[in-house]
Amino acid sequence: MRIIDSHTEGEPTRVIVGGGPDLGSGSLSERLQRFKEEFDNYRSAVISEPRGSEAVVGALLCEPVDSSCAAGVIFFNNTGYLGMCGHGAMGVAVTLAYQGSVELGICRLETPVGVVEASLLSPNKVAIQNVPSFRFRQKVSLNVSDLGTVVGDIAWGGNWFFLIEQSPVALTLQNVRPLTEAARLIRSELERQQITGADGEEIDHIEFFGPAEFPDANSRNFVYCPGGAYDRSPCGTGTSAKLACLAADGKLKPNEPWIQESIIGSRFLATYCDMNDGHIVPTITGNAYICGEGQLIQQPNDPFRYGITVEGQS
């Protein structure tokens, strides 16, 4: 498989640009299901060690159904598949520009959860107009072992999030381990109590917030991803979910800028337009950089040609 690697504000994206599975025709959601059921070993080979790592998000380029789109894309990680990925969409847009497939300007991408619009403002700076986002439930209270009472909002930003305003510990890199453990406990409690997003969908991202370190930023976050890794970027879908909550609370006006800082200090600039139905359309701007290009090789006698996976992983 031919791949191009990039990072968006520190978070890696690996785009399969050749040699990936043939998923046939149909909608992106149908092809995602085919990917999951018939070709999951491609996902694990690309993302898992020894070729990848838990932090990498993969992206398979596909022919779009919508002819106005430059590409279709299916995002995946070390344990499964993602409806959308904000940092990954920026990485895909920069990768397409690096390949010469698109020029600066508007680049539409078709995903399993809808079309997102990427504006390439420079070879590295991208503004993503995300899918409509909304808050589903407010101030959900959980009694979590070792943490006590935790209160958070459930919101959709392309993935399902549980957003907690009060982080259990300071949002510093030195605290990644206790933050990860706290997020894992919260997600397990949500699952135990069968608390879900709309239509019973799993809440697979946990997001803590705290004060920003830099005076021109509004907030700092820590995002726990489905595979157990933390997001090095401020998380595009998580920032979209945050904007939906701020809008619902009347704390952020349409087109008012919000600067979201990540656990490593990188940042996204975010704004939104109000759809007047409880949904918003977020625009997230960040920087992505090409950092690698090559070919993944799977020798037939390699016992880890499909990656090192844990028994029971998705």
C-alpha positions as CSV (number, residue, x, y, z in Angstrom):
1,M,0.0,0.0,0.0
2,R,1.2,3.5,-0.8
3,I,0.7,6.0,2.0
4,I,1.3,9.7,2.7
5,D,1.7,10.7,6.4
6,S,0.8,14.1,7.8
7,H,0.2,15.6,11.2
8,T,-2.5,18.2,12.0
9,E,-1.4,20.3,15.0
10,G,0.6,17.3,16.2
11,E,-2.0,14.6,15.6
12,P,-0.9,12.1,12.8
13,T,-3.0,11.1,9.8
14,R,-2.0,8.3,7.4
15,V,-3.7,8.4,4.0
16,I,-3.9,5.3,1.8
17,V,-3.4,6.7,-1.7
18,G,-2.9,3.4,-3.5
19,G,-3.1,-0.4,-3.0
20,G,-6.0,-0.2,-0.6
21,P,-9.0,-2.6,-0.6
22,D,-11.5,-2.4,-3.4
23,L,-14.8,-1.6,-1.6
24,G,-16.9,-1.5,-4.8
25,S,-19.7,1.0,-5.3
26,G,-22.5,2.3,-3.1
27,S,-22.7,5.0,-0.5
28,L,-19.7,5.8,1.7
29,S,-21.6,4.3,4.7
30,E,-22.2,1.1,2.7
31,R,-18.5,0.9,1.7
32,L,-17.5,1.6,5.3
33,Q,-19.5,-1.4,6.3
34,R,-17.9,-3.5,3.6
35,F,-14.5,-2.3,4.8
36,K,-15.3,-3.4,8.3
37,E,-16.8,-6.8,7.5
38,E,-14.5,-7.9,4.7
39,F,-11.2,-6.0,4.8
40,D,-10.5,-5.1,8.4
41,N,-7.0,-6.6,8.2
42,Y,-6.1,-3.6,6.0
43,R,-7.1,-1.3,8.8
44,S,-5.0,-3.2,11.4
45,A,-2.0,-3.5,9.1
46,V,-1.9,0.2,8.4
47,I,-2.6,1.5,12.0
48,S,-1.3,-1.1,14.4
49,E,2.3,-1.7,15.4
50,P,4.8,-2.4,13.9
51,R,3.8,-0.1,11.0
52,G,1.7,2.3,12.9
53,S,0.8,3.4,16.5
54,E,-2.3,4.0,18.6
55,A,-2.1,7.7,17.9
56,V,-2.4,7.4,14.1
57,V,-5.8,7.9,12.3
58,G,-6.0,6.3,8.9
59,A,-7.9,7.5,5.9
60,L,-8.8,5.5,2.8
61,L,-9.4,7.5,-0.3
62,C,-12.4,6.4,-2.3
63,E,-14.3,7.5,-5.4
64,P,-17.0,9.9,-4.2
65,V,-20.7,9.4,-5.0
66,D,-21.2,13.2,-5.0
67,S,-19.5,14.5,-8.1
68,S,-18.8,17.8,-6.5
69,C,-16.4,16.2,-4.1
70,A,-12.7,15.8,-4.7
71,A,-12.6,12.5,-2.9
72,G,-14.5,10.2,-0.7
73,V,-12.8,9.2,2.5
74,I,-13.2,6.6,5.2
75,F,-11.5,7.3,8.5
76,F,-10.3,4.5,10.9
77,N,-8.1,4.0,14.0
78,N,-6.5,1.3,16.0
79,T,-9.8,-0.3,17.1
80,G,-12.4,0.6,14.4
81,Y,-13.9,3.2,12.2
82,L,-14.8,6.9,12.6
83,G,-17.8,8.7,11.0
84,M,-15.7,11.9,10.6
85,C,-12.4,13.2,11.7
86,G,-11.6,16.9,11.8
87,H,-7.9,16.7,12.0
88,G,-7.9,13.9,9.5
89,A,-10.0,15.9,7.0
90,M,-7.3,18.6,7.2
91,G,-4.6,16.0,6.7
92,V,-6.5,14.6,3.7
93,A,-6.9,18.1,2.1
94,V,-3.2,18.9,2.5
95,T,-2.3,15.4,1.1
96,L,-4.5,16.0,-2.0
97,A,-2.8,19.3,-2.5
98,Y,0.6,17.8,-2.0
99,Q,-0.2,15.2,-4.7
100,G,-1.4,18.0,-7.0
101,S,-5.0,16.5,-7.0
102,V,-6.5,19.8,-5.8
103,E,-5.5,23.5,-5.8
104,L,-5.8,26.1,-3.1
105,G,-9.5,27.0,-2.5
106,I,-12.5,24.8,-1.8
107,C,-12.1,21.0,-1.6
108,R,-15.2,19.0,-0.7
109,L,-14.8,15.6,0.9
110,E,-17.5,13.0,1.1
111,T,-17.5,11.0,4.4
112,P,-19.9,8.3,5.7
113,V,-21.7,11.0,7.8
114,G,-22.0,13.6,5.1
115,V,-20.0,16.1,3.0
116,V,-17.4,18.3,4.6
117,E,-16.0,21.4,2.9
118,A,-12.3,22.0,3.2
119,S,-10.9,25.4,2.3
120,L,-7.2,25.2,1.5
121,L,-6.1,28.7,2.6
122,S,-2.4,27.8,2.0
123,P,-0.5,24.5,1.3
124,N,-0.8,23.9,5.1
125,K,-3.6,25.9,6.5
126,V,-7.1,24.4,6.2
127,A,-10.6,25.5,7.3
128,I,-13.0,22.6,7.6
129,Q,-16.8,23.2,7.5
130,N,-17.9,20.3,9.5
131,V,-21.2,18.3,9.5
132,P,-24.1,19.8,11.5
133,S,-23.4,19.5,15.2
134,F,-25.7,19.6,18.2
135,R,-26.0,19.0,21.9
136,F,-28.1,15.9,22.7
137,R,-28.3,16.0,26.5
138,Q,-27.2,18.5,29.1
139,K,-25.7,18.0,32.5
140,V,-25.8,14.2,32.7
141,S,-24.6,13.2,36.1
142,L,-22.6,10.0,36.7
143,N,-21.3,8.5,39.9
144,V,-17.9,7.1,38.8
145,S,-15.8,4.8,40.9
146,D,-12.6,6.6,42.2
147,L,-13.8,9.9,40.7
148,G,-17.1,10.6,42.5
149,T,-19.8,12.6,40.7
150,V,-19.0,13.6,37.2
151,V,-21.3,16.0,35.2
152,G,-21.1,16.3,31.4
153,D,-23.0,17.1,28.2
154,I,-23.5,14.6,25.4
155,A,-23.0,16.2,22.0
156,W,-22.4,15.3,18.3
157,G,-19.7,16.9,16.2
158,G,-19.2,14.1,13.7
159,N,-18.5,11.6,16.5
160,W,-20.3,11.3,19.9
161,F,-18.7,13.1,22.9
162,F,-19.2,13.3,26.6
163,L,-17.9,16.8,27.5
164,I,-16.8,17.6,31.1
165,E,-16.1,21.2,32.1
166,Q,-14.2,20.4,35.2
167,S,-11.1,18.2,34.5
168,P,-10.2,15.8,37.4
169,V,-6.5,17.0,37.3
170,A,-4.6,19.8,35.6
171,L,-4.5,19.6,31.8
172,T,-0.7,19.0,31.4
173,L,1.3,16.5,29.5
174,Q,2.6,15.2,32.8
175,N,-1.0,14.2,33.7
176,V,-1.8,12.2,30.5
177,R,-1.8,8.9,32.5
178,P,-4.4,10.0,35.2
179,L,-6.4,11.8,32.6
180,T,-6.5,8.7,30.4
181,E,-7.5,6.5,33.3
182,A,-10.3,9.0,34.4
183,A,-11.6,9.1,30.8
184,R,-11.6,5.3,30.6
185,L,-13.6,5.0,33.8
186,I,-16.2,7.6,32.6
187,R,-16.6,5.8,29.3
188,S,-17.0,2.5,31.0
189,E,-19.7,4.0,33.3
190,L,-21.6,5.4,30.4
191,E,-21.6,2.0,28.8
192,R,-22.6,0.3,32.0
193,Q,-25.5,2.6,32.5
194,Q,-26.4,2.3,28.8
195,I,-26.2,6.1,28.3
196,T,-25.8,6.8,24.6
197,G,-26.1,9.3,21.9
198,A,-29.1,9.5,19.6
199,D,-30.5,6.2,18.3
200,G,-28.5,4.3,20.9
201,E,-25.1,5.2,19.3
202,E,-22.1,4.7,21.5
203,I,-20.4,7.7,23.1
204,D,-16.8,6.7,22.3
205,H,-15.0,10.1,23.0
206,I,-14.5,11.7,26.4
207,E,-13.4,15.4,26.5
208,F,-12.1,17.3,29.6
209,F,-11.8,21.1,29.6
210,G,-9.9,23.6,31.6
211,P,-8.3,27.0,31.5
212,A,-6.1,27.8,28.5
213,E,-2.3,28.3,29.1
214,F,-2.0,31.1,26.5
215,P,-3.9,34.4,27.1
216,D,-5.4,34.6,23.6
217,A,-7.0,31.1,23.8
218,N,-10.4,30.4,25.3
219,S,-10.0,26.8,26.6
220,R,-7.7,23.8,26.9
221,N,-8.8,20.3,26.3
222,F,-7.9,16.6,26.7
223,V,-9.7,14.2,24.3
224,Y,-9.7,10.5,24.9
225,C,-10.2,8.6,21.7
226,P,-12.0,5.3,21.1
227,G,-8.8,3.3,20.8
228,G,-7.4,4.5,24.2
229,A,-5.0,7.1,22.8
230,Y,-5.3,10.9,23.5
231,D,-5.7,13.4,20.7
232,R,-2.6,15.5,20.3
233,S,-4.6,18.1,18.4
234,P,-7.5,20.0,19.9
235,C,-9.8,17.5,18.0
236,G,-11.9,18.9,15.2
237,T,-15.1,16.9,16.0
238,G,-14.6,17.5,19.7
239,T,-14.3,21.2,19.1
240,S,-17.4,21.1,17.0
241,A,-19.3,19.4,19.8
242,K,-18.0,22.0,22.2
243,L,-19.2,24.8,20.0
244,A,-22.7,23.2,19.9
245,C,-22.8,23.3,23.7
246,L,-21.6,26.9,23.9
247,A,-24.2,27.9,21.3
248,A,-27.0,26.0,23.1
249,D,-26.0,27.8,26.4
250,G,-25.9,31.3,24.7
251,K,-22.2,31.6,25.6
252,L,-20.9,32.0,22.0
253,K,-22.5,33.9,19.2
254,P,-22.5,32.9,15.5
255,N,-19.2,33.8,13.8
256,E,-17.6,34.7,17.1
257,P,-14.1,33.1,17.2
258,W,-13.2,30.4,19.8
259,I,-9.6,29.3,20.1
260,Q,-9.4,25.7,21.4
261,E,-6.0,24.7,22.8
262,S,-4.9,21.0,22.9
263,I,-3.1,19.2,25.7
264,I,0.2,19.8,23.9
265,G,-0.5,23.5,23.3
266,S,-1.5,23.4,19.6
267,R,-4.7,25.1,18.6
268,F,-7.7,25.3,16.3
269,L,-9.6,28.5,15.5
270,A,-13.4,27.7,15.5
271,T,-16.6,29.6,14.6
272,Y,-20.1,28.5,13.7
273,C,-23.2,29.4,11.8
274,D,-26.6,28.8,13.4
275,M,-29.1,26.5,11.6
276,N,-32.0,27.7,13.8
277,D,-33.1,24.1,14.6
278,G,-30.8,23.4,17.5
279,H,-28.0,22.5,15.2
280,I,-24.9,24.5,14.2
281,V,-22.4,24.2,11.3
282,P,-18.9,24.6,12.7
283,T,-15.8,25.8,10.8
284,I,-12.5,24.6,12.3
285,T,-9.2,26.1,11.1
286,G,-5.8,24.5,11.7
287,N,-2.5,23.6,10.1
288,A,-1.4,20.3,8.7
289,Y,2.0,19.3,7.4
290,I,3.3,16.4,5.3
291,C,5.8,14.4,7.2
292,G,6.2,11.1,5.3
293,E,5.6,9.3,2.1
294,G,6.2,5.6,1.3
295,Q,5.0,2.1,0.8
296,L,3.8,-0.4,3.5
297,I,5.1,-3.9,2.8
298,Q,3.4,-7.2,4.0
299,Q,5.7,-10.2,3.4
300,P,3.7,-13.5,3.3
301,N,5.8,-15.1,6.1
302,D,5.5,-12.1,8.5
303,P,3.5,-13.2,11.5
304,F,2.5,-9.5,12.1
305,R,1.7,-8.6,8.5
306,Y,-1.8,-7.6,9.7
307,G,-0.4,-5.7,12.7
308,I,0.0,-6.5,16.4
309,T,-3.6,-6.7,17.7
310,V,-5.1,-7.4,21.1
311,E,-7.6,-10.2,21.4
312,G,-11.1,-8.9,21.4
313,Q,-10.3,-5.6,19.7
314,S,-12.8,-4.3,17.1
